[in-house]
Amino acid sequence: MARLERAMTTGCLTVLVVLIVVLSTVLGMLWYWSRHTDKVNAEHRQQALLALDDQLRRTKNETIRALGNEGSADPDALTAVIHQHTGAPVISYDAFRHTFRARVVKRVEYESRSLFGISQGVIGRCLEYTYAPAKGHGWTSTISVVKYDTCGPSVSIGSGARTAGQRVAALEASELNLTGVRRALAPYRRFLTVSAVTRTGSTVTVSVVVSEETTRQCYRITRNGSQVFSVPVQTCQD
């Protein structure tokens, strides 16, 4: 009986030692894997940041060139150029300094690994581009990163402008007048105000103000047949 108890005790100790060794090995592997994964994720994030910085520089330079090539000094024409290259939904204009400020959110994704698989990490930046005439000739620009929440109104106005464009695109030709457009946008009157609807030949232009909190942006929606274009402008038609 004593021998059996000693054998059982020895067997239990052996099993316990084996379990400890296995558990220590597993924990060690998890620790190593976690450190390695954190390092890889940090590298992916850094690469994404570098790619975002490069994209922002290219956007700034391309917009400067496009502004320099724009033959018109009209603020609405220059606003359209800035919108085309930056995608900014909100672009303000200081007439005294002839300076434009464009606020927009830019995001970049990167691969992120965890114990549960692969997902997409996201880096978001709220940016403010400033464009002003250079001394002598051309344009200058700066980029500022501001608090992310500051871009909330800009994001909402971009969404509202897309909604307005989609509603105008869905209208029948007979509804492309002030009454018809206002009726179509009535469910969104909290943030969309139709200022005017004009027609030149087959082209219909809708002037609408998109608002969010204290921020407002005039948009010109142009429809010609099935084609619809929406651009921010500085002057709203009455």
C-alpha positions as a printed Julia matrix, in Angstrom:
238×3 Matrix{Float64}:
   0.0    0.0     0.0
   2.82   2.42    0.92
   4.58   1.61   -2.34
   1.4    2.33   -4.27
   0.97   5.67   -2.51
   4.6    6.58   -3.22
   4.17   5.58   -6.86
   1.01   7.66   -7.13
   2.71  10.62   -5.47
   5.68  10.32   -7.81
   3.34  10.04  -10.81
   1.37  13.13   -9.73
   4.58  15.11   -9.25
   5.77  14.04  -12.68
   2.48  15.08  -14.29
   2.58  18.39  -12.43
   6.15  19.07  -13.57
   5.19  18.26  -17.16
   2.16  20.57  -16.96
   4.32  23.37  -15.55
   6.88  22.91  -18.31
   4.21  22.84  -21.01
   2.43  25.86  -19.56
   5.69  27.79  -19.24
   6.55  26.94  -22.85
   3.14  28.06  -24.09
   3.29  31.29  -22.09
   6.8   31.94  -23.36
   5.7   31.42  -26.95
   2.7   33.72  -26.46
   4.92  36.38  -24.9
   7.38  36.17  -27.8
   4.56  36.17  -30.36
   2.93  39.17  -28.69
   6.18  41.17  -28.69
   6.87  40.24  -32.3
   3.31  41.17  -33.32
   3.49  44.5   -31.52
   6.71  45.27  -33.37
   5.21  44.32  -36.74
   2.07  46.38  -36.04
   4.19  49.37  -35.06
   6.15  49.03  -38.33
   2.92  48.82  -40.35
   1.56  51.89  -38.57
   4.75  53.84  -39.21
   4.69  52.88  -42.89
   1.05  54.02  -43.08
   1.95  57.36  -41.46
   4.79  57.88  -43.95
   2.43  57.07  -46.83
  -0.14  59.53  -45.46
   2.48  62.27  -45.09
   3.63  61.67  -48.67
   0.03  61.82  -49.91
  -0.56  65.13  -48.09
   2.59  66.67  -49.56
   1.62  65.59  -53.07
  -1.91  66.97  -52.6
  -0.54  70.31  -51.4
   1.91  70.6   -54.32
  -0.58  69.48  -56.96
  -3.13  72.0   -55.7
  -0.55  74.81  -55.77
   0.26  73.97  -59.4
  -3.43  73.79  -60.32
  -4.13  77.16  -58.69
  -1.22  78.66  -60.57
  -2.57  77.29  -63.84
  -6.12  78.51  -63.18
  -6.75  81.42  -65.49
  -9.53  82.93  -63.39
  -9.13  84.87  -60.15
 -12.78  84.26  -59.28
 -13.04  82.84  -55.72
 -15.63  80.26  -56.81
 -13.36  78.96  -59.58
 -10.4   78.75  -57.19
 -12.57  77.04  -54.56
 -13.53  74.41  -57.15
  -9.83  73.78  -57.88
  -9.03  73.33  -54.2
 -12.03  71.02  -53.73
 -11.05  68.92  -56.74
  -7.58  68.21  -55.37
  -8.14  68.09  -51.6
 -11.68  66.73  -51.45
 -12.4   69.22  -48.66
 -16.16  69.65  -48.07
 -15.67  73.0   -46.29
 -13.55  75.74  -47.88
 -13.65  79.25  -46.44
 -12.38  82.38  -48.14
 -10.85  85.51  -46.62
 -11.45  88.21  -49.24
  -9.17  90.73  -47.53
  -6.13  88.41  -47.62
  -7.34  86.41  -50.65
  -6.69  83.28  -48.58
  -8.51  79.94  -48.68
  -8.78  77.45  -45.81
  -9.87  73.91  -46.57
 -10.71  71.51  -43.77
 -10.93  67.76  -44.41
 -10.46  64.37  -42.74
  -7.88  62.03  -44.25
  -7.63  58.38  -43.25
  -5.19  55.6   -44.02
  -5.52  51.91  -43.19
  -2.85  49.4   -42.24
  -2.75  45.69  -41.43
  -2.97  44.96  -37.7
  -2.43  41.48  -36.24
  -3.74  40.15  -32.95
  -4.35  36.82  -31.22
  -7.75  36.68  -32.89
  -6.59  37.28  -36.45
  -5.89  40.11  -38.88
  -7.83  43.37  -38.88
  -7.48  46.83  -40.35
  -6.03  49.58  -38.2
  -7.05  53.13  -39.11
  -5.16  56.41  -38.7
  -7.29  59.54  -39.04
  -6.19  63.17  -39.25
  -8.19  66.38  -39.28
  -6.31  68.68  -41.63
  -6.52  72.31  -42.54
  -4.93  73.39  -45.82
  -4.24  77.09  -46.22
  -3.66  78.53  -49.69
  -2.55  82.12  -50.24
  -0.98  84.07  -53.14
   2.8   84.03  -53.06
   4.76  87.24  -53.31
   5.22  87.99  -56.94
   3.68  84.95  -58.57
   2.0   81.62  -57.78
   0.64  80.29  -54.52
   1.91  79.11  -51.14
   0.37  76.52  -48.85
   0.61  75.19  -45.32
  -0.9   72.1   -43.7
  -1.98  72.05  -40.07
  -3.17  69.05  -38.06
  -5.99  70.16  -35.75
  -8.09  68.37  -33.14
  -9.96  65.51  -34.77
 -13.31  66.66  -33.37
 -12.82  69.97  -35.16
 -13.55  68.2   -38.44
 -16.95  66.96  -37.27
 -18.91  69.73  -39.03
 -16.84  69.29  -42.19
 -17.64  65.56  -42.32
 -21.35  66.25  -41.76
 -21.44  68.95  -44.43
 -19.73  66.59  -46.9
 -22.39  63.99  -46.18
 -25.17  66.57  -46.54
 -23.8   67.77  -49.87
 -23.75  64.19  -51.18
 -27.35  63.72  -50.04
 -28.42  66.88  -51.88
 -26.63  65.77  -55.05
 -28.25  62.33  -54.92
 -31.73  63.8   -54.44
 -31.27  66.23  -57.34
 -30.0   63.37  -59.53
 -33.14  61.33  -58.75
 -35.6   64.05  -59.79
 -37.6   63.89  -62.99
 -36.82  66.59  -65.54
 -40.2   68.25  -64.86
 -39.29  68.56  -61.16
 -36.07  70.47  -61.75
 -37.41  73.8   -60.54
 -37.37  75.66  -57.24
 -40.59  74.07  -55.99
 -39.6   70.55  -57.01
 -36.11  70.73  -55.55
 -37.32  72.22  -52.27
 -39.93  69.48  -52.01
 -37.27  66.8   -52.63
 -34.94  68.24  -49.99
 -37.68  69.04  -47.45
 -36.89  65.95  -45.28
 -33.39  67.36  -44.81
 -34.37  70.98  -44.1
 -32.5   70.84  -40.79
 -29.19  71.05  -42.65
 -30.11  71.81  -46.3
 -31.52  75.11  -47.53
 -32.26  75.62  -51.22
 -31.38  79.17  -52.3
 -32.07  79.12  -56.03
 -32.62  76.95  -59.08
 -31.66  78.25  -62.52
 -31.72  76.72  -65.98
 -29.47  77.42  -68.96
 -30.43  75.26  -71.89
 -30.34  71.65  -70.68
 -28.21  72.51  -67.63
 -29.9   73.06  -64.27
 -27.97  74.66  -61.42
 -29.11  74.33  -57.81
 -27.69  76.61  -55.14
 -27.94  75.08  -51.66
 -26.57  75.95  -48.23
 -25.36  72.98  -46.16
 -25.14  73.68  -42.42
 -23.87  71.91  -39.32
 -23.79  73.68  -35.96
 -22.19  77.08  -36.65
 -20.5   75.98  -39.91
 -22.16  76.56  -43.27
 -21.01  76.02  -46.82
 -22.63  77.04  -50.09
 -22.75  74.31  -52.75
 -23.51  74.52  -56.44
 -25.12  71.37  -57.81
 -25.12  71.19  -61.6
 -27.21  68.65  -63.49
 -26.97  68.13  -67.22
 -28.97  65.1   -68.31
 -27.86  62.23  -66.08
 -24.62  63.93  -65.02
 -24.56  65.65  -61.64
 -21.66  67.61  -60.14
 -21.47  69.19  -56.68
 -18.84  71.74  -55.7
 -18.51  74.15  -52.76
 -18.65  77.84  -53.67
 -18.22  81.13  -51.86
 -21.31  82.9   -53.23
 -24.83  81.57  -52.81
 -27.46  82.67  -55.29
 -30.63  84.16  -53.82
